[in-house]
Amino acid sequence: MIVELSQVRDLMLVNQEHPISWNPQSLVLVGGRVLMDERAASALNKLMEELDGWRFITAVSGWRSQEEQHEIYIRSLWENGEEFTKQFVARPGHSEHQTGLAIDLGLTQPDIDFLRPYFPYEGICQTFRERAAAYGFIERYPAGKEAVTGIAHEPWHFRYVGVPHAEIMVAHGWTLEEYHKHQKPFSLEVPT
């Protein structure tokens, strides 16, 4: 089986133990507000078109530079304290947002919390969640998997991993960390 480099990058594991190992090559505007990797943005826009989602859902945060992630981390430490920040904000160099493959979404409303946008398990948000895997997206930090991911439950944070990987992860209830363990002895590391 031939695997394209872009597919390997889609599956790149970024967390507290695995820093980002590459920079996105092609970023495009999505939702009229944030930047994402071109492939991820295309898949997201197709899903949103199917749902007429951009009328009800807002793109809150997409790609972040190292500097922006650093500012968000420091600001959260100052405003929310260390315990909160460890739960909800990745250290600079360890954030999926720096890959361009992650997006935080919120239900459109007058006031949207940048760090924890409201994305309920009902209505259009739940419909998005149910269709996401068919377009290559997973809810990255599900409830009950905090010990595996090292991040608190974040129902608003979605990660592009591509199809069929997203469908397999959802069918098995796996996080990206668990999927990586099941892919061994195959290597999903990005060549340098």
Secondary structure, DSSP 8 states (H G I E B T S, - for coil): ----HHHHHHT---SSSS------S-EEEETTTEEEEHHHHHHHHHHHHHHTGGGTEEEEE----HHHHHHHHHHHHHHH-HHHHHHH---TTS-GGGGT-EEEEEE--SS--SSS----SSHHHHHHHHHHGGGTEEEEE-TT-HHHHSS--EEEEEEE--TTHHHHHHHHT--HHHHHHHHTTS------
